[in-house]
Amino acid sequence: MFETYWMKVACDHKPSRMGPRMTYRLPLMILLVIIFYATSTTGQTITASGPVSIWLHQKDNVLVGPVVDMIQGITAEEGVAIKTMVLPWARAIEQLKTGELDMMMVIFKTAERENFMYFSDPYISVPTVVAVPRGASFSFSSLADLKGRKGLKVRNDSISDEFATLESQLDITKVVSFEQIVKMLANKRGEYAVVPKYGFLVEAKRLGLEHELEFLPKTIAERTIHIALSKKSPHSHLVPIINKKIREMKQNGEIAQMIKITLGTIENRQ
């Protein structure tokens, strides 16, 4: 039907002059083109992942939680759905490099990652701390106090520039998940781990091992959480739209309220 219409328009058109039938059809043709392009971005889906934390919870093979709700609210206005998936951190990073994965919903920004991701404005700030087996705390006032101890961290987790400078001097094992770190500390297979406090605590609670661990009081770094889109994703153009919505949600207090409720939920369980 669509092709027949265009063929009829072509047949009706006379090179010498534009008759009344063609004059009528031109605005309709323009309208059809506008509608086509306006609807071409709807019905699309962004594949998204992120580390399990208080912001993202695993439910079967998908992720749910306050950040998922926030992002779905933003992209829905653009006619784009979010399909979440649970992936090991290292695999998710590799898939962002290739474009197989579109979005990381919770991620720290680094110069190296900017080579293959577009980052949103920050929307949450979280503390990075040292976790230890319960009853095995030690004096900790600077990163130098970690030297000579067996440590743990998640592979590809960015801590801070200071930590990156010192890391080569530390005896630190890199693993693929917070689950591994929780179990290794609980079994005293490591003396400490450098972790984002709240995400790590959620994983410890999920495993029923939170009482086997404790945190040293000093915070290593305050890191900001961003949304990132692969530079190879067809949806990377959404970053400015996401930033605009993040600014609006900060101004109207929506993000502050989300953080207050979420942190209050986890802190009340400690």
Disulfide bonds with the S-S distance in Angstrom:
none
